[in-house]
């Protein structure tokens, strides 16, 4: 595959690129807010942490390891982001923003938990960054894509678009899922299953 074909393969519409940038900025701000809330008012983020722990337990993440853990993480993450994107089919609601907010607040709150419990932010980063470098961009791209789809569906209902526009946007969303989210999540699942535990163990 030459450079031109590679650029075409990963090409994104300008409006989606702008949506990804905006979503990434909002995510970063919400992580900081989550950290501040977790430090000042721990009770505000504890429900989110309970939801995260219960969801991980329901998915069986505490019962498997190695390749099975990687497969479980990957399947759950891919299904989750596919759901986030298809939420965009619901007009006006912009439901994908909820997933973005919950995950950002959870990340910030978890950082605050590590700090409050004396584990330190170094241990938190050791347990988050190895796979998070790939997983978090995939999350942001997925949420941004869901918001992008919702905008197209909403505009169509308001008379600012039509079914062909929505179909084109859906096709773009599928490309984003296959070309970006799937490979990013595959790498993240491998690192979370095999690398992150080793690095985190050096700090705990």
N, C-alpha and C positions, 0 to 999 in steps of 0.2 A: 504494500500500500504506500503510494507516494505521498508527499506532503500535502498536495492539493486534495487528494482523496481523504486524507486523515482530517484535514480541516472541515471538509464537507460532512464527514461522519459525525464529528462532535459539534457541528454548527447549531446554534440556538437562536431563536427569534430575538431581536433587540428588546422587545417588550418583556419577554421572559427573563432575559439577562438583568434588566433593570429591576424586575420583581425579585429576583434572587438576591441582588445587592441590598434592596430595602429589607427583605426578610432576614438576611444575615445581620444587618445592623440592629433590627428589632430584637433578634435572638440574643445578641451580645448584651444589649441593655437589660433585657429581662433576666439574664444570668446574674448580672450585678445586683439587680433588685432582689432576686431570690437569695443571693448570698447575704445581703444586708438584712433582709427579713429573717433569715435563719439565725443570724447573729443577735439581732435585737429582739425578735419575737419568734423563738423556735416553734411555738405552737402553730404558727401560721403555715409552716411548710411540712410539719410532721404528718398531716393527712396525706400529702402527696407522696411522701416517702413510704408510708404504709401501703399505698396503692401500688407503688413500684415493687416493693418486696412481695406483696401478694401476687402480683402479675407474674413476677419471675418464678415464684413457687408454682403457680398454676401451669406455667409453660414447661415446668420440669427442669429448669436450669440448675437447680441445686442437686439433682439426682444423676446427672450424667457428666461425662468428662471426655476430653480428647476429641476425636472425630464426631462422636455423637453430640457433644456440646456445641461444636462448630455448626453442625447441621441444624440443631435446634435454634441456635441464635440466628442463623441466616434465614431460616424459614419464617421465624417470627418477625424479624425485622423487615423482610421483603413483603410479607402480608400486611404488616402495619403500615408501611409506606404506600402500598397499593391502595389500602383503605383511605389513607390521608388524601391521595390524589383524587380518588373517585368521590370523595366528599365534595369536591368542586362541582359535581353535577347538581348539587342542591343550590338553587339560585338564592342570591341575596344574603345568605347566612355566613359565608366565608368561614366554614367550620374548620378548615385546615389551620386557621390561626390558633384555635384552641389547642391543638396538638403541639404546635410550636411553643405556646405559652407554658403549657404543663411541663414539657421537657426542659425548657430553659429554667423555669423556677425550680424544678427538681435538681438540675445540675448545680445551680447556685446554692440551694438548700443543703445538698449533700456536701458541698465544699465547706459550708458553715458547720455542719455536723462534725466533719473531720477536725476542723479547727477547734471547736468547743470541747471535743473529747480528748484533745491533746495529741492527736495523731499527726496533725500538721498538714499544710497544703501540699508539701512535697509528696507525701503518701497519697493524697487525693489525686494529684496530677499523674503519679506513677500508675494509679489504677484506672485512669481515664484517658490520658493522652495517647498511649500506644495504639489503641483501636479507635479512639475518638477523633484522631486526625483524619480518618476516613469516614467514620460513622456520622459525625456531626455535619460535615458538608453534605452528605447524602440526605440527612434529615432536613436541613435547610432547603436543599434543592427540591425535595419531595413536597414540603409544605408550600414553597413558593409556586410549584407547579399546580398544586391544588387550588391555590388562590388565583392563579392565572386562568385556570379552567373555569372557576366560579365567575370570574369577571366576564369571560366570553359568554357563558350561559346566561348570566344576568343581563348583559347588553343585548343579547338576542331577544330576550323576553321584553325588553324595553324598546325594541324596534331599532336598535343600533347595530344589529348584526343579523345573521340568518343561519339556517341549519348547516350550510356549507362551511361557514366560518367556524362553527362549533365542531364540525367533523374534522376540519383542518387542525384545530387546537387539540382535539383528542389524539390525532395522529402524532402531533408534536409531543404530547404528554407520554405516549407510548415509547417514542424514541428516547426521551429523557430517562424513562424508567430502565430501558434496556441498555442504553449507551453510558449512562452515568451511575444511576442508583444501584443497579445489579452488581457491576464490578466493584464499586466502592464498598458495598455491604459485604461482598464475598471476602475482600481483603480484611475488612474490619472483623468479620466473624473468625477468620483464621487467627488474627492477632489476639482477639479477646479470649479465644480458647487455649492458645498455646504460648503466647508471649506475655500478655498483660499479667497473668498470675505470677510468672517468674519475676518480673520487674517489681510488682507490688510486694512480693515476699521479701525483697531487700529492704523495705521500709517498715515492715510490721514485725 
